[in-house]
Structures are given as structure tokens and as C-alpha cells.
Amino acid sequence: MTTSTSRPAPTPTLDTTDRALLALLRDDARAPTAELARKLGLSRTTVQSRMERLQRSKAITGFTIAVPDALEAGLVRAHVLITLAPKRGAAIEQALRRIPEVRVLHSVSGPFDLIAVVAAHSIGELDALIDRIGLLDGVERTTTALLLSTRIQR
């Protein structure tokens, strides 16, 4: 009888140029390859090959959008720190995925199990959202911190 074990994917090896390319893509994931090549002092085909290799090795797992602060200027943003009942993590995660105001969800170590980054149109909507999260079966406690400003975002 043969058993298979699930092994984590190997961590890709990144050189200095890969790290510089990733830093440029963090700033603007839609930057043209020719522009990236010029900034890195490489040919366009070399940059394209590196990007394809980084995607194959899962160093790049996707591209996303970043909504400008101006579009979210009227929103109230907060971190909701969530403590879960034992063995309820998967169900809570699925429930939080269905709430569009939850922008990001982190699992963390320490006194809390999850940190949800949320956005609402008003303090009243935020209050209702926090109540909604707190009522999910398996959520034992929430603590909320309002985000006042973003000082660094990379």
C-alpha cells in the first residue's frame, strides 16, 4: 500500500534582479515590460522570461487592483480582531468571504485568531457590520480598531 503525503511547494529562489522586478511590480503591476526592462537595465525579453518563471514558480500568484484612496475617501476602515471557538476557523472564513465589506482576512498568532480589514460607508454601517461578524456561529469575541490614516503602503 502506498500513501501519498502532501508537501508544501518549494520556496522559489529569488536573486537581486527578481526582487527588484517584484518591487517594481508591487508599485505598478500593469507597468509595460519595456518600462520594467529599462528600469532594470535588462532586455524586454529577459524581463518577460523572468516574469513567466516567477509565475510558474508561484513567486507571483496573481495580479490585483489597488483602489485609489480618493475612491475610498468616504469609507470608514477598521481592523476587526476576531477570536474563534475551537475548530470553527474554516466555517468562519467561508462566512467572511461572503461579506463584501471584508477587504482582507489574515490568520494571526496571539490572543486573536483572525484580523479582518473592513470598509463601510459610515460609522453606523461599520457598527452593523461588526455586529454581523460577531453574530457568526463560532465567533467568540471581536475587538475593533478604526484606521485613521495609512502612513506606508507598499
N, C-alpha and C positions, 0 to 999 in steps of 0.2 A: 504494500500500500504506500502510495506516495502522497505526501501532504505538501501543499504549496503555502509558502509564507509570503505575506505582503511586505515588501521592503520599500522604504521611502526612496523617492527618486534621488539620484546623486546630485549634490550641490554643484552647479556649474562653476568652472574655474574662470574667473574674470581677470584680465590683465588691465593695466592702466588705461589703455585705449578703450576697452569695453566699459570701464567705469566712467570715463569721460563721455562716451556716447550715451550711456544711460542717464547721466546728469543732464545732458542737452535734451534728451527726450522727456525727462521729467519737467523741464521748463516749457517745452512745446513738442508734444507728441506728434504734431502734424507738420513739423518742420520738413521742408523738402530735403531729400537725400543729398542733393548738390550743396545745399547750405550747410548741412551737417558735415559733409566731406571737407568743405572749405574751412570750417571752424576747427576741424580735427587735423587738417593738413594731410588728408588722405584722398584717394580717388573715390569717385562716386560708387563704382562697382565694389570697391573694398568695403565701404560703409554698408552697402546693400547686403553683401555677403555676411558681414558681422551681424547685422540685424536679423537676417534669416537664421544664423547659427544661434543667436541669443533666444530667438523664438523657439527653435527646435529643442534647445536645452532647458527651456522653461525659465530662463533668466528674465524673459519678457513673456508675460502670460496674457497680455491683452492691452488694449488702448482704451482710454475712457475720456470723458469730458470733465472739464472743471468749469463750473458755472461762475461767472464773474461776480464779485461781491456786490456790484451795482444791481444785479438781478435779484439778489437775495437780501438787499439792504433792508427791506421791511420785515424780514423774518426774525423771530426770536429763536436763537440757537442755544442748545444746552447739552450737557453730558448727563445722561441718566445712568447712575451706577446701580446695578441690579444684583441682588443676592437671590439665588435659586434654591429650591428644595432639591435634595439629592435625586439624581437620575432624571431630572426634568429638562436638562440642557437642550437636547435635540428638539423637543416639542416647543420650548420657548423660542428657540432660534427660528423655527418654522413660522410661528405666530408673528414674531417681529419682522420677518421678511415680508409679510403681507401688509405691514403698516408703512405706507409711503413716506410718512414724516420721519421714519428712521433712515438716516442717510448712511450711517456706518455702524457696524457692530463688531466690537472687539471682545475676545475672551481674555481674561486677565488673571494674574495671580494676586493673592492678598485677600482682604476681607470681602471683596466683591467678586462675582463670577463673570459678569459682563459689563461692558460700558457701551451704551448706545449713544451715538451722536444724533440728535434730533433737531428738526426745524419746524416751527409753527408760525402762523400768521399773526398771533397775538399772545399775550400772557394768558388770556382765558383759554385759547386753544391749546397752549402748552400745558396748562393745568389739567385740561380734559385728557390730553394725550398721556400725561404721567399717570392719571387715574386709570386710563385704559390699560397701560402697561402693568400697573400694579394689580389689576384685577385678573391678569392672565393666570391660569391654573399652574401653580408651581413657582410663582414669583413670591418670595417671602418678604422682600423689602426693597425699596428704591430710595436713592438719595440723588438729588439733582443739583447741578451747578450750572448757572447761566453763563454763557460765553459772552464776554463783554467786547473783546476785540481779538483779532488774530495778529500776533506780532511777527511770527515767522511761519511761512508755509512753503514747503519745498516739494 
